[in-house]
Amino acid sequence: MDLNTVSGVNIGIFFMVESVLIIACRFLAAHLSDRLGKGPVFSYSFLVILVAVFLMSEINTLMVMVICAILFGTGSALCSPALSAFVADSSEPSARGTVFSFFSGAFDIGVIIAGVILGFIADMAGIRNMFMITAVSGFICLVLFVLFIKKGRKKSLIWALCIKKRSGH
């Protein structure tokens, strides 16, 4: 069944719910990556995004679409600040402007390239399969990130997956 023919599903509702969640979560979780660790917040929020993308292949009702929007909005709201904070922490203060410019440009180029590639995949395999392929390839990228973001596999796994213990407050 084509997503355009699912009764009761208006894509505008998806974007509205996603946007509301992004705004709400950013206010509620402003310092989450500082408290829990940038690696775990990024890794787990990216996993939430991947679950949402996979579920997009299964949209057949308004409820499934709203659940996808909630997951995607929440994951996006947490993932982006954690990744930006990691980039900031990993760069010299005097070079942060250049680093963030490169980071933003590379991200935008990735969005453009992904759009073209995913368009071809959707044309060849269908939009539902495109979402599944995207989720699986994203999961492979997440595994590689978790394994290789730091030197040494154990250090990388701990940094990316282990939530920091909160210091006494």
C-alpha positions in Angstrom: 0.0 0.0 0.0 1.4 3.4 -1.0 1.7 6.0 1.8 -0.2 8.4 -0.3 -3.3 6.2 -0.1 -3.4 5.3 3.6 -6.7 6.7 4.8 -6.7 9.2 7.6 -2.9 9.9 7.2 -2.0 13.5 6.6 1.8 14.0 6.4 1.4 17.5 7.9 0.4 15.9 11.2 3.7 14.1 11.2 5.7 17.3 10.8 3.6 19.2 13.4 4.0 16.4 16.1 7.7 16.1 15.3 8.3 19.9 15.5 6.5 20.2 18.8 8.5 17.3 20.3 11.8 18.8 19.1 11.0 22.1 20.8 9.7 20.5 24.0 12.6 18.0 24.3 15.2 20.6 23.6 13.9 22.7 26.6 13.5 19.7 28.9 16.8 18.0 28.0 19.1 21.0 27.5 21.9 19.6 29.7 21.2 15.9 29.3 24.4 15.2 27.4 26.4 17.1 30.0 24.9 15.0 32.8 24.8 11.6 31.2 27.6 11.8 28.6 27.6 12.9 25.0 28.3 9.4 23.7 25.3 7.6 25.3 22.9 10.5 24.6 23.9 10.5 20.9 24.0 6.7 20.6 20.6 6.0 22.2 18.8 9.0 20.6 20.1 8.0 17.2 18.8 4.5 17.9 15.4 6.0 18.7 15.6 7.8 15.3 16.4 4.5 13.6 13.4 2.8 15.2 11.2 5.7 14.0 12.6 5.4 10.4 12.0 1.6 10.5 8.4 2.1 11.7 7.8 4.6 8.9 7.9 1.6 6.6 4.9 0.3 8.5 2.7 3.3 8.6 -0.8 2.3 7.9 -2.8 4.3 10.4 -2.7 7.8 11.8 -1.6 6.3 15.2 1.5 4.6 13.7 2.4 7.8 12.0 2.0 9.9 15.2 4.2 7.3 17.1 6.8 7.6 14.4 6.7 11.4 14.7 7.0 11.3 18.5 10.0 8.9 18.3 11.7 10.9 15.4 11.2 14.3 17.1 12.4 13.1 20.5 15.4 11.3 19.0 16.3 14.3 16.8 16.0 16.8 19.7 18.5 14.8 21.8 20.8 13.6 19.1 21.7 16.9 17.5 22.8 18.8 20.6 24.9 15.8 21.8 26.6 15.6 18.5 27.3 19.4 18.4 28.6 19.3 22.0 30.9 16.4 21.0 32.2 18.4 18.0 32.8 21.4 20.3 34.6 19.3 22.9 36.8 17.7 20.2 38.0 20.9 18.6 40.4 23.6 19.7 38.7 26.7 21.0 40.5 28.9 18.4 39.2 26.6 15.5 35.6 26.1 16.6 34.2 28.5 14.1 36.0 26.7 11.2 35.1 23.2 12.7 31.4 24.1 13.0 31.3 25.6 9.6 32.8 22.4 8.1 30.5 20.2 10.3 27.4 22.1 9.2 28.5 22.0 5.6 29.3 18.3 5.7 25.9 17.6 7.3 24.1 19.6 4.6 26.0 17.8 1.8 25.0 14.5 3.5 21.3 15.5 3.5 21.6 16.4 -0.2 23.4 13.2 -1.2 21.0 11.1 1.0 18.0 12.6 -0.7 19.3 11.7 -4.1 20.3 8.2 -3.2 17.1 7.5 -1.2 15.1 8.8 -4.1 16.7 6.3 -6.4 16.1 3.5 -3.8 12.5 4.5 -3.4 12.0 4.5 -7.2 13.6 1.0 -7.5 12.4 -0.7 -4.3 9.4 1.4 -3.1 9.1 3.9 -0.4 8.4 1.4 2.4 11.5 -0.6 1.5 13.5 2.6 1.3 12.7 3.3 4.9 13.7 -0.2 5.9 17.0 0.1 4.0 17.7 3.5 5.6 17.1 2.1 9.1 19.3 -0.9 8.5 22.1 1.2 7.0 21.8 3.7 9.8 22.1 0.9 12.3 25.3 -0.3 10.7 26.7 3.2 10.9 25.7 3.4 14.6 27.5 0.2 15.3 30.6 1.5 13.5 30.4 4.7 15.4 30.1 2.9 18.8 33.1 0.6 17.9 35.5 3.2 16.5 34.7 6.7 17.9 37.6 6.5 20.3 41.0 4.7 20.1 40.6 1.2 21.5 37.4 -0.7 21.2 36.8 -0.9 25.0 37.3 2.8 25.4 35.0 3.5 22.5 32.2 1.2 23.8 32.4 2.7 27.2 32.3 6.3 25.9 29.4 5.6 23.5 27.2 3.4 25.6 27.9 3.8 29.3 25.9 6.6 31.0 28.0 8.7 33.3 27.4 8.4 37.0 25.9 11.7 38.3 28.0 13.6 40.7 26.1 14.4 43.9 23.5 17.2 43.5 
